[in-house]
Amino acid sequence: MILIATAGKVGSEAARLLAQQDAPVRVLVRDPDKATVLAQLGVDVAEGDLDDVTSIDAAMQGVTAVVLVSPAVPAQELSLIDSAARARVGHVVKITSKASADSPIARQRGQAEIEAGLLGSGLDYTLLRNNFYMQNFLMLAPAIAQTSSFGAAAGDGQVGFVDTRDVAAVAAEIAAAPAGHAGATYLLTGPQLLSYADVAAALSKVLGRPIAFHTRTREQDKQEMIDAGLPRELADMNAHAVSLIADDDAAWLSQDVPSVLGRPARSFAQFATDHVAAFAPER
Ligand SMILES: NC(=O)c1ccc[n+]([C@@H]2O[C@H](COP(=O)([O-])OP(=O)(O)OC[C@H]3O[C@@H](n4cnc5c(N)ncnc54)[C@H](OP(=O)(O)O)[C@@H]3O)[C@@H](O)[C@H]2O)c1
């Protein structure tokens, strides 16, 4: 049985792919009503909460591999790692990012703390160190649909955006057949480096109407995120992370998606084509 820690973007797609291959797979979710589609596909839906160790231990019964993906709150992921160690799970695939203990971004410091806990647990593991997700643009999609424009403090910086469906496919592949991946760190990116202006050009081409990108300040980004309902601290952290793109902090690519999956990583054009309805103006 493969346990997937949560059923967000990466977790739900990894669960879907594993169920499609008839691999026994379970997701831990706070609200089973949000996982009815997965349940219909044969995924075992375990109700629980990453803040509730008893529910984690219950979900860990009979588990041979874990996909550790969640908002990456250190206390929560470290308690899941402890539970996996108690249950002598064979392998943990950890979804992470550009983690480092001295990063200016709290989330990256938290990821480094979780990685250190995983490495110290004695469990076999694989780290999936992912670049920014293409799917982040789905949060901007309603505004793009309305205004045919978007802004960010990313300047001319380039990003090796990766499609979360490819992250999920790599996680599912390794969780189902971990041999040869123990101790490895894979850098997951798409096939191209793109600036936000390049993203606007790609969207314009796929959507068949001009989409403009305008550079903003970090403060403006933060305020827009607060206006969209994000807590102030999270908005500050996210705006700071986006502003680092301007210094080419995310300008890295790798061939790890094709080398694990044996097929090319999805391009941004493919992502945009598959989500064209989300960016379409309401009629
Ligand atoms: N976004 C990026 O560009 C990017 C880039 C690289 C790496 N990453 C990493 O990717 C990971 C996030 O993956 P994702 O984008 O697939 O996640 P996501 O779509 O944001 O989903 C998070 C899931 O966690 C669930 N959850 C939250 N708190 C929980 C709790 N206490 N107990 C149980 N479930 C809980 C949420 O469920 P509810 O529906 O109940 O809220 C949701 O399903 C993080 O480690 C992040 O650092 C992100």
PDBQT file of the ligand as one rigid body, heavy atoms in Angstrom, charges set to zero:
ROOT
HETATM    1  N1  LIG A 301       3.838  25.888  -5.696  1.00  0.00    +0.000 N 
HETATM    2  C1  LIG A 301       5.069  25.751  -6.172  1.00  0.00    +0.000 C 
HETATM    3  O1  LIG A 301       5.477  26.424  -7.131  1.00  0.00    +0.000 OA
HETATM    4  C2  LIG A 301       5.983  24.720  -5.558  1.00  0.00    +0.000 A 
HETATM    5  C3  LIG A 301       7.257  24.539  -6.122  1.00  0.00    +0.000 A 
HETATM    6  C4  LIG A 301       8.111  23.566  -5.578  1.00  0.00    +0.000 A 
HETATM    7  C5  LIG A 301       7.690  22.802  -4.502  1.00  0.00    +0.000 A 
HETATM    8  N2  LIG A 301       6.457  23.009  -3.967  1.00  0.00    +0.000 N 
HETATM    9  C6  LIG A 301       6.068  22.179  -2.821  1.00  0.00    +0.000 C 
HETATM   10  O2  LIG A 301       4.900  21.434  -3.135  1.00  0.00    +0.000 OA
HETATM   11  C7  LIG A 301       4.236  21.104  -1.899  1.00  0.00    +0.000 C 
HETATM   12  C8  LIG A 301       2.764  21.434  -2.023  1.00  0.00    +0.000 C 
HETATM   13  O3  LIG A 301       2.214  20.540  -2.971  1.00  0.00    +0.000 OA
HETATM   14  P1  LIG A 301       0.841  20.862  -3.726  1.00  0.00    +0.000 P 
HETATM   15  O4  LIG A 301       1.004  22.172  -4.457  1.00  0.00    +0.000 OA
HETATM   16  O5  LIG A 301       0.448  19.656  -4.487  1.00  0.00    +0.000 OA
HETATM   17  O6  LIG A 301      -0.133  21.098  -2.505  1.00  0.00    +0.000 OA
HETATM   18  P2  LIG A 301      -1.573  21.804  -2.563  1.00  0.00    +0.000 P 
HETATM   19  O7  LIG A 301      -2.201  21.640  -3.899  1.00  0.00    +0.000 OA
HETATM   20  O8  LIG A 301      -1.406  23.183  -1.999  1.00  0.00    +0.000 OA
HETATM   21  O9  LIG A 301      -2.397  20.898  -1.554  1.00  0.00    +0.000 OA
HETATM   22  C9  LIG A 301      -2.135  20.855  -0.195  1.00  0.00    +0.000 C 
HETATM   23  C10 LIG A 301      -3.057  19.794   0.393  1.00  0.00    +0.000 C 
HETATM   24  O10 LIG A 301      -2.720  19.634   1.771  1.00  0.00    +0.000 OA
HETATM   25  C11 LIG A 301      -3.931  19.431   2.464  1.00  0.00    +0.000 C 
HETATM   26  N3  LIG A 301      -3.725  19.774   3.873  1.00  0.00    +0.000 N 
HETATM   27  C12 LIG A 301      -3.381  20.982   4.370  1.00  0.00    +0.000 A 
HETATM   28  N4  LIG A 301      -3.267  20.898   5.706  1.00  0.00    +0.000 NA
HETATM   29  C13 LIG A 301      -3.536  19.607   6.049  1.00  0.00    +0.000 A 
HETATM   30  C14 LIG A 301      -3.606  18.907   7.280  1.00  0.00    +0.000 A 
HETATM   31  N5  LIG A 301      -3.355  19.514   8.441  1.00  0.00    +0.000 N 
HETATM   32  N6  LIG A 301      -3.920  17.589   7.256  1.00  0.00    +0.000 NA
HETATM   33  C15 LIG A 301      -4.182  16.963   6.085  1.00  0.00    +0.000 A 
HETATM   34  N7  LIG A 301      -4.149  17.580   4.887  1.00  0.00    +0.000 NA
HETATM   35  C16 LIG A 301      -3.832  18.895   4.875  1.00  0.00    +0.000 A 
HETATM   36  C17 LIG A 301      -4.944  20.325   1.770  1.00  0.00    +0.000 C 
HETATM   37  O11 LIG A 301      -6.215  19.781   2.024  1.00  0.00    +0.000 OA
HETATM   38  P3  LIG A 301      -7.528  20.656   2.319  1.00  0.00    +0.000 P 
HETATM   39  O12 LIG A 301      -8.321  20.551   1.058  1.00  0.00    +0.000 OA
HETATM   40  O13 LIG A 301      -8.153  19.948   3.471  1.00  0.00    +0.000 OA
HETATM   41  O14 LIG A 301      -7.095  22.063   2.649  1.00  0.00    +0.000 OA
HETATM   42  C18 LIG A 301      -4.528  20.114   0.301  1.00  0.00    +0.000 C 
HETATM   43  O15 LIG A 301      -5.189  19.015  -0.261  1.00  0.00    +0.000 OA
HETATM   44  C19 LIG A 301       4.974  21.872  -0.796  1.00  0.00    +0.000 C 
HETATM   45  O16 LIG A 301       5.914  21.020  -0.200  1.00  0.00    +0.000 OA
HETATM   46  C20 LIG A 301       5.673  22.971  -1.586  1.00  0.00    +0.000 C 
HETATM   47  O17 LIG A 301       6.821  23.487  -0.914  1.00  0.00    +0.000 OA
HETATM   48  C21 LIG A 301       5.593  23.930  -4.463  1.00  0.00    +0.000 A 
ENDROOT
TORSDOF 0
